[in-house]
Amino acid sequence: MSTTLLIRNARFLVTMDEQRREIADGAVFIRDNVIEQVGPSAALPHSADQIIDASRHVVIPGLINTHHHMYQSLTRVIPAAQNGELFNWLSNLYPIWANLTPEMIHVSTLTAMAELMLSGCTTSSDHLYIYPNGCRLDDSIEAAGKIGMRFHAARGSMSVGQSQGGLPPDRVVEREEAILRDTQRLIETYHDGSRHAMQRIVVAPCSPFSVSRDLMRESAAMARHFDVSLHTHLAENVNDIAYSREKFNMTPAEYAEDCGWVGHDVWHAHCVQLDADGIALFARTGTGVAHCPCSNMRLASGIAPIRRMIDAGVPVGLGVDGSASNDSAHMLGEVRQAMLLQRVGFGPDAMTARQALEIATLGGAKVLNRDDIGALKPGMSADIAMFRLDQIGFGGAVHDPVAALVFCTPANVDCSVINGRVVVRDGQCTTIELGAVLERHNNLAHDLAELAQ
């Protein structure tokens, strides 16, 4: 028996449909987990099993996070890693992460996902690439199922340790045959390629400076065999470029192409230092980019040329990146930062508020190779975020409430729906006891730091 949900009387309903309609007094009618009707409240059904009054809200498609390392929420503001660029930052944190446990992965995933959900995110990827002490990607997947997040779980990996010229310590790398075997197990166990899927697996060697060329190529072949997506870090800062030129005599984009890592089923995180030829390659092949503005600023990696990428036709989504390089996982805050940073880099009209919102919705969907999320229209997954306008951060922003979501102080959602299920109500998570999770998370964060001393 089907169930119905009606969200009605929205102050503004941002559809992100083909016409980019913004409907005053808008409504969305949902049956089970799929949007059935969208339009003015008067034109939609007036009854449903559950009705939500959105008369004080801007209603938008759920935001899509295309890059994260959720376990890193355990190592926020670690003193040794507060300053320094990417390679220095990693060198200080690898020895701490080497003590991660399965419980730490599970609890940190719950914490990170709750933070994302409260900021308007309904779909997230997570790039877990370190597996000490019996940790498995299953620990993250189980947490996602518990909290109710639509999840793209990326089976990351590192195989080239310091003794082989890589960056990570040898004790946190894995054998490549074991990596490929476990990746196949995860795909066969968890991946759902169907429309409206809540769980997908991604093949995701960590970076060109932590895995071999063979693993990059074999990972690409495996992903194509099973029809799943590929993800890695690329061209994050100038040291990343120098490493690629020294080790491979190529730019990162050339190396990605050489390894088979371009195409509509591939997305790369950061790409801050992607050159003009790299942008043209990505545009020509439909290769996606996860833009992480806060992390790039925090590590002084530079300003990714997102305006140029979009103008060239590169698919671009947003990512909060790990909470040890951002120290926040507020998706709407990332939308704001993306807009502001492009203006700093490329001029005051480089990105509008609505363009930034589009990157975080339709852009993220395209990067994740999905056509069922990112917009509010019939046939799409019922992923919706609702922000109240009657709060202090929006005081005076009556002139354009949609743009206010991006220009003003990043707000938390009042209500959020994922897959037709209300997961945030009155600003509180409905699927977990967040207070208890946070208490355990903080205790584990303390333990993890202590173990490294």
Secondary structure, DSSP 8 states (H G I E B T S, - for coil): ---EEEEEEEEEEE--STT--EEEEEEEEEETTEEEEEEEGGGS-S--SEEEE-TTEEEEE-EEE----GGGGGGTT-GGGSSS-HHHHHHHHHHHHTT--HHHHHHHHHHHHHHHHHTTEEEEEEEE----TT--HHHHHHHHHHHT-EEEEEEEE----GGGT-SS-GGG---HHHHHHHHHHHHHHH---STT-SEEEEEEE--TTTS-HHHHHHHHHHHHHHT-EEEEEES-SHHHHHHHHHHHSS-HHHHHHHTT--STTEEEEE-TT--HHHHHHHHHHT-EEEE-HHHHHHTT-----HHHHHHHT--EEE----TTTSS---HHHHHHHHHHHHHHHH-TTS--HHHHHHIIIIIHHHHTT-SSSSS-STTSB--EEEEES-SGGGTT--S-HHHHHHHSS----SEEEETTEEEEETTEESSS-HHHHHHHHHHHHHHHHHHT-
